[in-house]
Amino acid sequence: MEEADDTRFRRLAGGPRDGPGEGCPEATEWARLAAGLLEDARSDELLAHASRCDACGAMLHAVAEDFSQEMPPEELRALEDLGSAKPEWQRRMARRMSEASARGRVVQIRFARWVAVAAGVILMAGAGWWAWERWGANDPARLIAKAYTQQRPFELRIPGAENAPVRVERGGAGSAFGRPAALSEAEGQIAAALERDPENVKWLSLRARAELLDRDPDGAITTLERGLERKPDDPDLLGDLGMAYALRAETQNRDVDYARAIEYLERSLRAKPNAPETVFNRALVYERMFLYDEAIREWRHFLELGAGDGWREEAQRRLAELEQKKKPGRQP
């Protein structure tokens, strides 16, 4: 009987079918059902729906498959206290599943194992699940990092961005059509949030990063100074302010700003040691100041932090160039 039920259940996941329709539940609801986080009435509705809908039946089947892998003994022990791991709960849920189908026993899932695993995974890793569900790819910080990677406008490093070649700005590059769509989307969210709460430090920080990507270091400096009035020792604000001064020194030939950049980058690293973006930017600023010994030390430090492949390759190339310049007989 179990094998026959399992065959019918697997058939829901096979063959071509339409995707979920307008009335189909979200994927997160099937996970919450598996975890036992729904009220009885809603659970009954979902189970009845899955028995009638091939797409949702397949989704429920996929949840079961995802959580059918073996777990280490220590993780299984950690799940023993979950309500969904108790035999009484499992029998009650299995009985309700059987009763929910208008066509009889269409599905019978072995809850004794995978439901407890599902509950544990969702409860222990739920923060990441729900954060992604809420923000996902539309998080403005992610959008800014994505825009930087798509059109990296300078060598200084924005937090969270992947490595990419620097794009040389040419005529017409300032057109709105030449800007990354991710940056425009992030700026819209940031503007709306600051309209509601003009002194919110988080949104001021994101606005400053967007201003940096627009190559507006003056605007970024003003914005970050506003943020620092409310959180004077925030390492992210300090690091971004150091980056803003370095960019202004580069774009406006203001060498004095390199010294200010080093000051803020060092303050940031005292509060948040070994932040890779800040170490990277300090190494770059030392290069701009022709402080090659300090830059070599900083690039070596950066490489010790275990950077990703793209950033590691860039740091190794810069380090090799500096070491070549320091060889006897060569003038820097």
Buried (B, 14 or more C-beta within 10 A) or exposed (E): EEEEBBEBBBBBBEEEEEEBEEEBBEBEBBBBBBBBBBEEEBBBBBBBBBBEBBBBBBBBBEBBEBBEEEBEEEEBEEBEEBEBBBEEBBEBBBEBBBEBBEEEBBBBBEBEBBBBBBBBBBBEEBEEBEEEEEEEEEBBBBBBBBBBBBBBBBBBBBBBBBBEEEEEEEEEEEEEEEBBEBBEBBBEBBEEBBEEEEEBBBBBBBBBBBBBBBBBBEBBBBBBBBBBEEBEEBBBBBBBBBBBBBBBBBBEEEEEBBEBBBBBBEBBBEBBEEBBBBBBBBBBBBBBBEBBEBBBEBBEBBBEBEBEEEBBEBBBEBBEBBEEBEEEEEEE
